[in-house]
Amino acid sequence: MKRHFAYQHPTFGTAKNPKTASHWQKSVYYWWFEYLRRNEDYKRTCEKGGKGKCAKLYEDFGDIHSVDFKAWWTTDERGARLFAEPPTPSIKVIQGDAIVLGTADNKSLVLEVPLNLPINHLVKRFREVVSKFHAGKRGQRHNAKSQARYQVQGKVDVGFLQRVLQVWDKRQAHPEKPLWQIANELRIVAKDELLLPTDSTPTARDKKNNLAATASRDIKKAKMMIANVGKGLFPHAARMK
């Protein structure tokens, strides 16, 4: 059965032609996994074999510290079970006298199509008719009506999620480093805002303040998202951007 996801799902290629990690890192579901790995409560629950503060979440996500993302996603179709939308009926042909015009439970629309008309005309009429019944609006993504077991919350910017987590990891690995230095090394600001050896003292001071403030904001956002993902919510805090 073909699975449908509200957002781009990770793809891994085939055994003969495997894809690189950069392909699945474009998926918000990959970052869901990575942020959950930073949640200390969940980590302790994994260490205790599923017992602890995140025991309920563990029943679904399992020990994410014992496997990599690719293995975790594909084992027992875990990724699909957690993030795919429930199966929905596909377009089908109904023949015979049992043709009814109208809706079925507001989820399906049955149409009788006269095949003696030009196909371009039929396509145009199809769009006109379906638009009258369809609940969605132009420009509105299907994910706004997601019914997946775990639903992505808020606006998604994969580049933003990656950057914020990089700042968080750098801070955890080097707590002694000034925030401005972390931001400068990761180049998380515009090129002209990076600190240069040739900058004058006043310019260097202003740049350091800006760099430190940017890193501080990213760390706060990362902390919120790491806390929320332990509750089954992600990215959530990304809406602060």
C-alpha positions as CSV (number, residue, x, y, z in Angstrom):
1,M,0.0,0.0,0.0
2,K,1.3,3.4,-1.0
3,R,1.9,5.7,2.0
4,H,1.1,9.4,2.2
5,F,2.8,11.8,4.4
6,A,1.9,15.4,5.1
7,Y,5.5,16.4,4.6
8,Q,8.4,15.1,2.6
9,H,9.3,11.7,3.9
10,P,12.9,10.3,3.9
11,T,14.1,8.2,1.0
12,F,17.0,5.8,1.2
13,G,17.3,4.5,-2.4
14,T,17.9,0.8,-3.1
15,A,20.6,-1.7,-2.1
16,K,22.3,-1.2,-5.4
17,N,21.8,2.5,-5.5
18,P,21.6,3.8,-1.9
19,K,21.1,7.5,-1.3
20,T,23.3,9.6,0.9
21,A,22.3,10.9,4.3
22,S,21.7,14.4,2.8
23,H,18.6,13.0,1.1
24,W,16.8,12.0,4.3
25,Q,18.1,15.0,6.2
26,K,15.7,17.1,4.1
27,S,12.8,15.5,5.9
28,V,11.3,17.0,9.0
29,Y,10.9,13.5,10.4
30,Y,14.6,13.1,10.5
31,W,14.9,16.1,12.6
32,W,12.1,14.9,14.9
33,F,14.3,11.8,15.5
34,E,17.4,13.9,16.1
35,Y,15.8,16.3,18.5
36,L,14.3,13.5,20.5
37,R,17.8,12.0,20.9
38,R,18.8,15.2,22.7
39,N,15.9,14.9,25.2
40,E,17.5,13.7,28.5
41,D,14.3,12.3,29.9
42,Y,13.9,10.2,26.9
43,K,17.5,9.1,27.0
44,R,17.1,7.9,30.5
45,T,14.0,6.0,29.6
46,C,15.9,4.3,26.8
47,E,18.7,3.4,29.3
48,K,16.1,1.8,31.6
49,G,14.6,-0.3,28.8
50,G,11.4,1.8,28.4
51,K,10.8,2.6,32.0
52,G,10.7,6.2,33.2
53,K,9.1,9.6,32.4
54,C,8.8,8.9,28.7
55,A,7.6,5.3,28.9
56,K,4.4,6.0,26.9
57,L,6.4,7.7,24.1
58,Y,8.9,4.9,24.2
59,E,6.2,2.4,23.2
60,D,6.0,4.1,19.8
61,F,9.6,5.4,19.2
62,G,11.6,2.7,20.9
63,D,15.3,2.9,21.8
64,I,16.5,5.6,19.3
65,H,19.9,5.6,20.8
66,S,20.7,2.0,19.8
67,V,20.2,2.5,16.0
68,D,20.7,5.1,13.3
69,F,17.9,6.9,11.7
70,K,17.7,4.8,8.6
71,A,17.4,1.5,10.5
72,W,15.0,3.1,13.0
73,W,12.7,4.4,10.2
74,T,12.6,1.2,8.2
75,T,12.3,-1.4,10.9
76,D,8.7,-2.7,11.1
77,E,7.7,0.3,9.0
78,R,8.1,2.4,12.1
79,G,8.2,5.7,10.3
80,A,5.1,5.0,8.4
81,R,3.2,3.8,11.5
82,L,4.0,7.0,13.4
83,F,3.9,9.7,10.7
84,A,1.9,8.4,7.7
85,E,-1.6,9.5,7.1
86,P,-4.4,6.9,7.5
87,P,-5.2,5.1,4.2
88,T,-7.7,6.9,2.1
89,P,-9.8,5.6,-0.9
90,S,-8.2,6.2,-4.3
91,I,-10.1,7.2,-7.4
92,K,-12.0,4.3,-8.9
93,V,-14.3,3.5,-11.7
94,I,-17.9,2.6,-10.8
95,Q,-19.9,0.8,-13.5
96,G,-23.5,-0.3,-13.8
97,D,-26.6,1.2,-12.4
98,A,-25.3,1.9,-8.9
99,I,-24.1,5.4,-9.7
100,V,-25.2,8.1,-7.2
101,L,-24.4,11.8,-7.4
102,G,-23.4,13.3,-4.1
103,T,-21.0,12.8,-1.1
104,A,-20.4,9.7,1.1
105,D,-19.6,10.7,4.7
106,N,-18.2,14.0,3.3
107,K,-15.0,12.2,2.3
108,S,-15.9,10.9,-1.2
109,L,-17.7,12.3,-4.2
110,V,-19.2,10.0,-6.8
111,L,-19.4,11.5,-10.4
112,E,-20.9,10.2,-13.6
113,V,-18.5,11.2,-16.5
114,P,-19.8,11.4,-20.1
115,L,-16.9,9.9,-22.1
116,N,-18.2,11.4,-25.4
117,L,-16.8,14.9,-24.5
118,P,-13.3,16.2,-25.1
119,I,-10.9,15.3,-22.3
120,N,-9.8,18.9,-21.7
121,H,-13.4,19.9,-21.2
122,L,-13.9,17.0,-18.7
123,V,-10.9,18.0,-16.7
124,K,-12.0,21.6,-16.5
125,R,-15.5,20.5,-15.4
126,F,-14.0,18.0,-12.9
127,R,-12.0,20.8,-11.2
128,E,-15.1,23.0,-11.1
129,V,-17.3,20.3,-9.5
130,V,-14.8,18.9,-7.0
131,S,-13.9,22.4,-5.8
132,K,-17.4,22.9,-4.7
133,F,-17.3,19.9,-2.4
134,H,-13.6,19.9,-1.4
135,A,-12.9,21.2,2.2
136,G,-9.4,22.4,1.3
137,K,-8.6,25.9,0.1
138,R,-6.2,27.0,-2.6
139,G,-2.7,27.3,-1.2
140,Q,-3.6,25.3,1.9
141,R,-1.4,22.3,2.6
142,H,-2.9,18.9,3.3
143,N,-0.8,18.8,6.5
144,A,-3.2,21.3,8.1
145,K,-5.7,18.4,8.3
146,S,-3.2,15.7,9.2
147,Q,-4.6,12.7,10.9
148,A,-1.3,11.0,11.4
149,R,-0.5,9.4,14.8
150,Y,2.2,12.0,15.3
151,Q,1.5,15.3,13.5
152,V,4.0,18.0,12.7
153,Q,3.1,21.1,14.7
154,G,3.7,24.6,13.3
155,K,5.7,26.0,10.4
156,V,8.6,23.8,9.1
157,D,11.9,25.1,7.9
158,V,14.4,22.2,7.8
159,G,17.4,24.6,7.4
160,F,16.3,26.4,10.5
161,L,15.9,23.1,12.5
162,Q,19.4,22.0,11.4
163,R,21.0,25.3,12.3
164,V,19.4,25.6,15.7
165,L,20.4,22.1,16.6
166,Q,24.0,22.7,15.5
167,V,24.2,25.7,17.8
168,W,22.8,23.6,20.7
169,D,25.2,20.7,20.1
170,K,28.2,23.1,19.9
171,R,27.2,24.8,23.2
172,Q,26.8,21.4,24.9
173,A,30.2,20.3,23.6
174,H,31.9,23.5,24.5
175,P,30.1,25.3,27.4
176,E,33.2,27.4,28.1
177,K,33.1,29.1,24.7
178,P,31.6,32.5,24.4
179,L,28.3,32.5,22.5
180,W,29.6,35.0,20.0
181,Q,32.5,32.7,19.1
182,I,30.1,29.7,18.7
183,A,27.9,31.8,16.4
184,N,30.9,33.0,14.4
185,E,32.4,29.6,14.0
186,L,29.1,28.2,12.7
187,R,28.5,31.2,10.6
188,I,24.8,31.5,11.5
189,V,24.6,35.2,10.6
190,A,25.0,37.1,7.3
191,K,28.5,37.2,5.9
192,D,28.9,40.9,6.6
193,E,27.9,40.3,10.3
194,L,30.7,37.8,11.0
195,L,33.6,39.0,13.1
196,L,36.8,39.7,11.2
197,P,40.4,40.2,12.5
198,T,40.4,43.6,10.7
199,D,37.3,45.0,12.5
200,S,37.8,48.0,14.6
201,T,37.2,47.8,18.3
202,P,33.7,49.4,18.2
203,T,32.7,47.2,15.2
204,A,34.0,44.1,16.9
205,R,32.0,44.9,20.0
206,D,28.8,45.4,18.1
207,K,29.3,42.2,16.1
208,K,30.0,40.2,19.2
209,N,26.8,41.4,20.8
210,N,24.8,40.5,17.8
211,L,26.4,37.1,17.4
212,A,25.9,36.3,21.1
213,A,22.2,37.4,20.9
214,T,21.6,35.2,17.8
215,A,23.2,32.2,19.4
216,S,21.3,32.7,22.6
217,R,18.0,32.8,20.7
218,D,18.8,29.7,18.9
219,I,19.7,27.8,22.1
220,K,16.4,28.9,23.7
221,K,14.5,27.7,20.7
222,A,16.4,24.4,20.6
223,K,15.7,23.9,24.4
224,M,12.0,24.4,23.9
225,M,11.8,22.0,20.9
226,I,13.8,19.3,22.7
227,A,11.5,19.6,25.7
228,N,8.4,19.5,23.5
229,V,9.5,16.6,21.4
230,G,9.5,14.6,24.6
231,K,5.8,15.2,24.8
232,G,5.2,14.1,21.2
233,L,5.2,17.7,19.8
234,F,7.5,18.9,17.0
235,P,8.8,21.3,15.9
236,H,6.3,23.6,17.7
237,A,8.8,26.2,18.9
238,A,9.9,26.8,15.4
239,R,7.0,29.2,15.1
240,M,9.1,31.6,17.2
241,K,11.3,32.2,14.2
